[in-house]
Structures are given as structure tokens and as C-alpha cells.
Amino acid sequence: MVPMQFESPLAPGIEDAVTPPGSTRRAPGRYSIPAIKPDFFIVGAPKCGTTAMTDYLAQHPEIFMGRKEMHFFGRDLAFASHFYRRAEKEYLAEFTAGKGRRRVGEASVWYLFSKTAAAEINAFNPSARILILLREPAEMMCSLFNYFRFDGNEPLPTFAEALQAESDRRAGQRLGRQTYFPPGLVYRDTARFASQVQRFFEVFGRERVRVTLQEDLAAHPAAVYRDTLKFLDVDAAHTLAAMPRVNAAQTAKNRAVRAVLNDPALRSALLTIRPALPRAVFYGFHRVERVLQRLNSTVQPPPPLAPELRAQLRREFAPETELLGELLRRDLSHWTD
């Protein structure tokens, strides 16, 4: 994540918008052999500690972490046209600075949700290792809602109303002008972890997939960090001086300013003229936009999940939680208590 923890799991900044109309993006599957390419992937889930894990691993001298949330894989992920997904050459260029590192990683939180990303990543690098972070579904969904409210993807004012709108949203209704990832607004679908994890187990095998619970990372960050380093086969004796909370909840100071900065038409226009702009000029626009976004953001605790709604969702997800516990061979009954 960038300094000050501004970027969202999918924040569509000026640089992170869609491939301009008329350009091509090779579908993942066949690749020329680059000098450097990622060999491990943090695949999600959103709001489950992926930003913290990415930040911690990036500080290890043997690990290079590419830019977060590139979402090169996952052809089935229905992002809006103002969300940038790099072409193959641009994607691979993100890892050139990793030369000489033992491990090169990439983190994109919707790979886990995708039905095709696991197979695409495996075709790209059959020896890749996979990191998955999960969280109790009710808390994860509420946290995701609050973040989508912050970055403009979610137009509805309350989590309860968003849950009630899910059937309409599957039909493409009740979305907003700034919505850039409609499938993410069907919150119950995002939290059905058992089938998502099973897909990666089937493609990569359990030995190359490590699943971590966000609650373990929060309670024992040093131990989880050490175990993750062992999984990645790098120096596990490395320690971090501090392991602070990363990506704290934020809110926009002025929603009108945020609406202008995130306007899809503005982003699409910038991407249309991008090929004609010198790289320095384009990234100058990007830096200005980032500064304005930060100035318009403030850390603020989100509204707590209502106890009755939490209880309802935990009852609803009890069968899903039991399936996930069996899959992970771990007791998750505290998620349904």
C-alpha cells in the first residue's frame, strides 16, 4: 500500500484505470519468458489483512512486492471501463526492480473471488505459491461495505440496505455512477470462502497454498510473519521493528470532491489521451490526484455492525463456516457463536 494507507483494495486512481479503448490486453495463458516474474501471490480476500501482509513482506530483504491490486489475472472479474488492467508487457515491467531477490510477489484481493484466476496464475507460473487471508464473514462484509462507501463503489447509505439490494444488483440495478466493481457489491457472494479456497487447493495443491486468518495476524503478527517466511522459503529469522495496523478505515472529508476525483468520464478521458502524453506528464497528473485524494481523506472508525444483523449473518453463514472449517481442518465455531 502507498504511504498514509490511502489506496483501497480496488481504488481506481488515475494510473489505475482501464486499458484505453482500442488497446489490447493479452488474456492470461501464454507468456513469453520474462527475466523476472512473480512467483507468489496474495490472492485475497478483501479486508482480511492483505495490505498488512503485503507491507510486512515488502520489508524483507529477500522479497520484492510489486504494486498492489493490479488484477492482471481473473478474466471473469467484471471491472468497469475506468479501472486499469495492464497489458502483459506493462504487468511484467512492474517487477523489474525485483532482480536479485529470492522471491517476487504480487497481491490482488479479488483473485480469490475469481473463478478463473487460479488456473490463469498456474498457467503463468506452475510453481507459484499462494497466500490466502480470511476473516469472519459478517465482519469482512461490513468492513468491505464501509470501504466501498469511502471510495465510491457503494452508493447505498447503510450496510443493511446494501444486503437487501443484492438480488437487484445481480441484475445490474441499484448501482452508482462511480461503481467500478458491481460483483463486489453482492456482499454475501464475496464471503463464500469455502468454494473459493477449494478452487486454489485443487489447482495448486495444499502444499503450495497457505491460509491465514486475519484474527491470527492481528493477535500474533510476528509469529504469523515468521511462518509465512518459512512457507516462502526465505530467511525466517528476519524480524520487523514494528508491525502497526495498516489500511485503517477512512472516510472522505468532502464527498463532492471525491465524486469529481473519481468521476468515470474524467478517468476515461485521461486514459484515452494517455498514449499521447509523455510518461512524466501522465504520472505528474497521477501524483497530483493522489495528493488531493489524501488531503480529502481522514481516518475515522466506521459505524459498528449492529448486533442483531451480526447474529443474523452468523446464523446464515453457519453452514458455509462449517464447510470452511472442514476444508481448513480448523475449528471455526467461534465465527457462529
N, C-alpha and C positions, 0 to 999 in steps of 0.2 A: 504494500500500500504506500501511497505517497505520504510525505510528512503532513502532520496535523490530522491524519486519518480522515481525509475528505472523501476519497473515491468510494463509490458504492460497489456492491457485488456486480453491478452492471451499469455504473454511471456512464451515460453516453456523452462524454466530453467531446470537444471539437475534434481532437485527434481520434477519439474512439467513437466514430460514427460509421455509417455504412460504406461499402465499396461503391464508388460513384457509378451512376447508370452507364452502361455500355462497356464497363470494365469486366474482366473475367477473374474468376476465383476457382482454381482447380479443386475439385472435390477430393477430400482426403481419400487415399487409397493407393496411388502410385507416386513415388517420390524419387527424385534423383538423390544420390547420397551426399549430404552436405558434410562440411568439415565438422560442424557442431550441431547437434540437435538434442532436445530434451530427452532424458532417459527416466524421469519420474514425473508423475502428475498428481497434483492435489485436485481432486475432481468434485469436491463439494462435501456436504450440502451447504447451501447459503445460510448465513447467520449461525454457523456452528463452530466457529473458531478458525476458519481457513485463513483469515487475514493475519491472526496472531501466529499461526503455524508458519505461514509464508515469511513473515517478518523474522521469526526466530531462525529459521533455516537459512535465510539470506545472510545472516551474520556469521555463519560457519565458514571458515577459510577454504574448505574443500567443496563448497556448494555455491553454484550460481543460480539465482532465481530470475527468470525472465519477467517481463511486465505482466502484472496480474490481470485476469479477465479478458484475455484475447479471444477466447472461444473460437479457435480455428476449427476444432472438431465439433461434431454434432450437426450434421446436415439437416436434421429434423427440427432444430431449435428455431422457432418462428420469431426471429427478431424483426422489428420494424426497420424501414429503409434508412432511418437515420442512425442506426447502430453499425459501427465499423467492424467488419470482419476481414482480416488481412488476406491477401493473396499469399500463395506458398512462399514466394521469394521474400516478401515482406515479413512473413511469420518467422522464417528461418533466420533472417537478419537480426531479429531480436535477441538471438543467443550467441552472436559472435564474440561478445565480451566474456563469455564463459570459457574461452580457450584456456586450457591448462587446469581446469577444475575437475575433480573426480566425478562430481555429479552436477547435472544441469536439469533444473526443474521448471515446471510451468503450473500455474494454478488458475483454474476457471471453474466457478462453482456450479455451473449448470451442466457440466459433463455427466454428472451422476444422474441427473433427471433425464437426459437424452437417451433415447432407445438405440441410437446408432454410434454414439461417441466411443463406447468401449471397443467395438470392432474396428473403428477407424483408427484409434490410438494404437491398437495391436498391429494393424497393417503398417502403420507408420514406424513403430519400433516394437517388434515382438518380445524384446527383453525388458520392456519398461516396467517399472514398479509403480504401484498405485496407492495413494493415501486418501482415505475417506474419513471425514469428521461428521458426526451425527449429534443430534440433540433431541431432547424430549419433544415430540411433535407439537403439542399445544404452544409451548414457549417459542419454538422455532417459527411457527406460522405467525404468531403475534409479532415477533421481532421483525420478520420479513415484511409484514404489513406496515409496521412503523417506518421501516427504511424506505419502502416504496412510496409512502406518503411524503417522506423527505425529498426523494429525488424525482418525484413527479410521475412515476409509473402508475401509482394508485390514485384515482380521482375521488373515491368514496371516503367519507369522513371518519367512519368507525369500522373496527375490525368485525363486529357483529354484522354490519350491513354488507361488508365485503364477502363474508361467508355466505350470506343469504343470496348473493348475486352470482354465485358460481355457475349455476345452470345457464343463466343468461350469458355469462362470459364464455362458456364453451361454444355458444352460438355467435360469438363475436359482438355481443352487445354490452352496454354499460362500461365502456372503456373511455379513456380521456384523450385529449389532443396530444398530451406528452407521453402517453403509454407507448413503451418501446418493446415490451415483452409480455403480451397478453397471456400466454400459458402460465406464467408465474403468478398471475392473479387468481388462479384456481388453486387456492392455498392447500386444500386437502390433498390434491394430486402431488404437490411438491413434497409432502411429508410422508408419502407411502414408501418408506425406505427399503422394506424387505425385498421387493422385486428389483429395485434399483441396485442394491448391493449384490443380490444374487446374479444379476447380469454381469457384473465385473468379476465375480468369483468364477463364473462359467467361462469367461473369455480369457482371464489371466491366471486362474488357479489361486487357491487360497494363499499359497506360499508367496505370491507376489502382490498381495493386497493386504494393507494394514488398515484396520478400522479403529478409530479413536473416538471416544465420547467427549463432547465439549465439557461435561462436568468433570471429567478426569483431568483435562488440560487446565481447567480453571483451578482445581484443587491441588494438583501436583504438577505444575508446569515443568519443573526441572526433570522429574522422573520421566514424564511423557516425552520430553525433548530428547533425553538420553536414549530411550527405547526407539524413538524414531530414527536417530542417528545410526543405531545398530541395524535397523531394518534397511537403511540406505547404504550400509557398509562403508561408513566414513568414521573418522575419529570420534568415538562416543565419550571421550574424556573431556571434550570441549564444553565449557560452561559459559553462560551469559551473565554479565554483571547484574543485569536487571531484566525481568520478564514482565513488563507492565501490561495492563489491559490495552488492547488495540482495537481501533474501529468503534469507539464509544458512540452511543446513539446521538444523533444530531437532528436539528430542525432548521428550517430556513427562516432567517430573520424577516425577510420580505418575500412573500410568495409571488408577487408581481415581478420582482427582479428575477427570481428563479424561473418563472414562466418565460421570460424573454431569453435568458441564457440557454434554456433547454428547448426552445422553440424548434420543432421539427423542420419547418420551412427554412429557417436560418441555417441549421446544420446541413440540410441537404444542399443549399446554395453554396456553402463553403466547400463541401465535398465535390460539387460539380466543378468549381474553379480550382480545386486543389492541384490538378496536374499542371496548370499554367503558373502556379506560384512557386517561387524559389523555396526550397526546403526551410531556410532560415525564416522567411516571412511567414510561412504557414505555422511553424512551431512558435513563432512570436505571438500569433493570434491565440494559439493554444495556451501559452503561458499566461497571457492576459486573462483569458477566460477562467483558468484555474484560480488565479488570484481573486477574481471577482466572486467566484463560487465560494471560496474560503471566507472572504470578507462577509458574505451573506449567510454564513453558517455559524451555528453555535451549538455546543454540546449541551444537551438537555435530556434528562431522563424521560422516557416515553411513558404514556399512561399505563398503569399496571393492567395485566389481564384480569378481567373480572372473575372472581372465584367461581361463580355459577357457570360461566362459559368455559373456564378451565376444566371443571368437573365434567361438563357435557362432552368436551372434546376428548378427554382422557377415557371416558366410557366408550365413546365412538371408536377410538383408536386402540382399544384393548386387544382385539383380535390381531390387528396389524403389529402391535407391540409384542405380542406373544410369538408371532411368526419371526419377527426380527431377532428376538431373544434366542430362539431355537437356532436360527441361522448363525448368530454370533457366538452361540454356546455361552451365553451370559444371562444372568437373571436381571430382567428389566422390569420386574413387578412394581418397583417404586415409581415408574412412569405412569402407572394406572391407579395408584393408591388414592 
